[in-house]
Amino acid sequence: MPRGRPQLSRERVLEGAVALADDIGIEAFTIRRLAEALGASPMSVYHYVSGKDEIVDGMVDLVFAEIELPPEDLDWKEAIATRCRSARSVLVRHPWAPPLMESRLAPGPANLRHHEAVLACLRRGLGLEAAAHAYAIIDAFVYGFAFQEANLPIVDDPDLAAQMVEQFPSELYPNLFELTTLHVMEPGYAFGNSFEVGLALVLDGLEARA
């Protein structure tokens, strides 16, 4: 290898891919841009991965590896809540990831280990069919909330909220105006507070239905 060219590995390629996607998003992500970010040639990248699909599979697996598994020593609801809080935090750090988390046809070991642990936790309190419904509903909430949190322009930004509220007159949009001025712009407001409310509603509802 020529002097000055970075030593690559599959792990370094995938970690670089996650960092690049965090920076530019998945839509703009290409092998060429990844190679540039790694200081390597595209052919060097292809030495470790077969193509973009394998890279995305590996990226998703790295994201799953960051999410805390449900603790085995807690009640199933609190264990799942712990996992959900961790997932939200991880997905906000990787805003490109939520639409891809359940889309891979070649899931990696961290992906499979995560799903197995979550299902095992749900089965501690729910039957098989109820656990299947619970997993789908819980992740729809967690992924959706993380996506919304990463993309809402006024999340925890009262100055931006004040600019936006000027665009809708209170006489035409009274509820929107009141929500923004009397809730979003109040001291102590945090969009993330709704996550805990929603998570409790989802888990309590699943438990009651079961």
C-alpha positions, 0 to 999 in steps of 0.5 A: 500500500502506498505510503500515506494511504490510510489502513482500511478494514471492514470495521473502519469502512462501516464506521466511516459510513455511519459518520458520513451518513450522520453528516450528509444523510443517506440520500447523498451517501455514495461509495465515492463520497465514502471513499473520499471521507476515508481518504481512499479510493472506491476500489479500496472500499470494494475490497472490504464490502461488495456494494452499497447494500452491504454497507447499509446492512453494516451501518444499521447493524452498528446502530443496533449495537448502540441501543441498550438491550432490555435489562433482564433483571427488570419488569418487562415494561420497565425493561422495554422502556429502558430499551426504548429510551436508549433507542430514541437517543441513538436514533436522534444521533443517527437521523438517517437510520429510522426508515432503515432499521426494519428494512434490511434483508440481510440483518447482521448479528447485532440486529438479530441479537437486539430483536431476540432480546426484545422479543424475549423481554416482551414474552415475559409479560405477553403471549406470542400474538400480543408480543408481536403486536407490541413489538410493531406498535412500540417500534412504530412509536419509537422510530416515528418519534425519533424521526420527528424529533430529528426533523422538526424545525422548532424542537426546543428552540423558542426563538425559532418558534417565536419567528414561526408564530408570527406567520399565523394570525391568532384569529385564523389559527387560534389553537395553533397560536395558543399551543405555540405561545402558551406551551412551546414558548414557555420556560421548561418546554422540551419536545422530548417530554412527550416521549415519556407520555407516549411511551407510558400510554403505549406500554400501559395500553398493551398491558391492559389489552393483554 
